[in-house]
């Protein structure tokens, strides 16, 4: 497998990226029309952490972390490293030494569609990571791959410079051209949810706020007493 290391890919405006920072993965995905999620397999190795940053992408051979070493050089302040493999892998391709090098360069976190190890050390040093697996299985450095090319994770195409948002709920990718509009849509969604939250605190039901009683009726869902239901069930 040959490959390429692409330097200087385009990125979203830093101010637009920071505008996404207050919003969680669920809000951002909903704001984009319920798109962009990288799937439930990617789980955080820590809790209570959210990162937002520009993707530096890596395509590696399974069980081989050579191209992660090549990618470190391409990473900078505010980036998120996104790693996937040419076929499924759960080997521990990333650990504390990689995190040390990336943290020194200002990288905000890692998303890896493979295995990760040294998870306690990563938590201790405050390096955020999302992975498909946790595995102590080591890797080799023997096969070429690519850095800063489009990759696919969880059915989602991620290009270098697209924006990654990751938190306890998972990971979402925002196309770099849509970052500003997504931040604005996320703000509007948060405002809408704040109104709903206040209404629920006052005792309003979602059935009434969202007009769902009418939908139940249209769908043929009816209300009946326990006694009547028991009698009908035993008939």
N, C-alpha and C positions, 0 to 999 in steps of 0.2 A: 504494500500500500504506500504510494507516494502521497505528497500533500503540499500545502502551501501555508505560509504565515503572512497574513494580510496586515499591513500596518496602516494606521491612521484612518479607520472607518468613520463615517459621519456619526454624530451623536445628536440627541435632542438638546435643546437649550437648558443649561444648568438651572435656570430659574424655574422653568417648567417642571423639571424633575423634582426640585424641592417642593413645588406646589402639590405634588402627589404624596409627599411624606406624611401628612396627617391622616391618610385614608388607608384602611385595611384592604386585604386581598378581596374579600367578599364585595365590599363597596366598589372597588375599582372594576372588578369583573362585571358586576351588575351595571355600572355606568357605561361599559362598552357593549351592552346588550347581551350580557351573560356569555362573553367570549374570553379567550386568552388564558384560561386556567391550564396549568401543566399537569393536572391529574392528582388523584388522592394518594398516589404512591410516594410522592416526595414529602417527607416529614422532617420537621425541625429537630435538631439535636439539643436545642435549648427551648426555653419557654419565655414568653413575655418580651420577645424581641421582634422588631420590624425593621427591614432594610429596604431602601429604594436606591437604585443605581443603574448605570449603563452596562449593558451586557458585553462582556468579552467572551466569545464562544470558542469551545474546543471540541473537536471531533477526534476521538482516540480509538485505537484498537482495544478490544476488551482485555483487561488484565495488564495493560501497558500504560504507564503514566508519563511517557516521554514528552508528549505534547503539552501536558500541564506545565512541565518545566519551561517549555518554549513560550507558553502563554504568560507566565509570570512577568516576563520582560515587556509584554504588551499591555500590562495592567497598570492603572494609575489611580489617582485620587477619585473616589466616588464610584468606582466600577464594581460590578458583581461578576464573578467568574461563573460561567455556565458550561458544564462539561457533560457530554454524552459519548456513547460508544457506538461503533458500527454494528454491533449485535449485542443482545442483552448481557449484562455483566453485573455482578454484585461484589466483586473483589474490592478490597479497601484501597482505592487508588489515591486517596488524599488523607493527610494527617497533619500533625502539629507543626512539622518543619515547613511544609507548604504554607500553612496558615501564618507562620512567623514571617516568611518572606512577603506574603501578600499584605499582611497588616502593616508592615514597614512601608509599603507603597501606597497605603491609603485605601486599599480595597475594602468594601463594606461587607462582603460575605461571599458564600459559595452556594451554588445550586448544582448538584451532581446527580445525573441519572444512572448512578452506579453506587458502589459502596464507599464508605468513609470509616476511618478509625481514629483512635486517640480522642474520642469524643469528650472524655472528662477534661483532658488538657485544653481542648477547644473552648469548652465552657469556662474553664478557669481563666483563660486569656481573653475571653470576651469576643471570640471570633465566631460570627453567626454562620450556620451551615444548614442546608436542607439536602437530604439524600434519600435515595431509594432503599438503601440497606446500610446496616452497620456491620462491618466485617473486619476481622484482624488479618484476613488473607492478604498477603503481600503481592506486589506486581513487579513487572520487569520494565526496562527502558530500551526497547528494541525495534519498534515499528513506527514508521512515519505516519503522520496524520495532518490535521489542519487546524489553524487558529484564525478566528475572525472570518468564518464563513457561515452561511445559514445552516442551522441545525434544527432537528425536530425532537421535541421532548413532549411526551404525552399527546401526540397528534398536533402540537402547536409549533409552527415555524417561528424560530427566533433568529433574528439577524443581529450581527454585531451593531451595537449602538441602540438597539431596542431597550426599553426600560423594564427592569425587573422589580416587582414588588413582592416581598415575601414576609409572612408572619406566621403565627400559630396555626392559621387555617390552610396554609399551603403557599403556592407560588402562582403569580399571574404575570404574563408578558404583555407590555403595551407597545405597539408599533411606534417607532420614534417620531413619525409624522403626526401621531394622534395624542401625544402626551398632554399638550395644553388643553385640548378639548375634553380629554378624559379627566383632567384635574377639575375643570369647570363643572363637568357632569357629576363628578364625585361630590363636589361641594353642594350642588343642588340636591343630590340624593340624601346627603347627610342632613340638610335643612328639612327636607320632607320627612325623614325618619324622626327628627327631633320633635316635630309636631305630632306625629303618631305616638311617640313615646309619652309625650305629655298627656295626650288623650287617654291612653291606656292607664296611666297613673291615676287619672280621674275616674276610671271605671268603665270607659267605653270599650265595647267589644269589636274585634276585627270583623266579625260577621256584619256589624252595622256600618262600621267606618268604610269598609271596602265594598259594601253592597252585595255581600255574599249570600244573604238569605234568599234573594231573588235567584241567584245561580243554583242554590240547592233545590229550589222549587222547580226550575227549568229542568234540572237533572233528574227530577222525580224522587228526590229524597224527602221523606215525610217524617213528622214527629208523631210519636205514639207513647202512651204510658207503659210502664213496666208490665202492669197486669195485662193490658191488651196485647202486648208483644208476646208475653208468655202464653197467653191463650191461643194466639194465632200460631205460634211455633208448635204448640202441642196438638193443633187441629189435624 
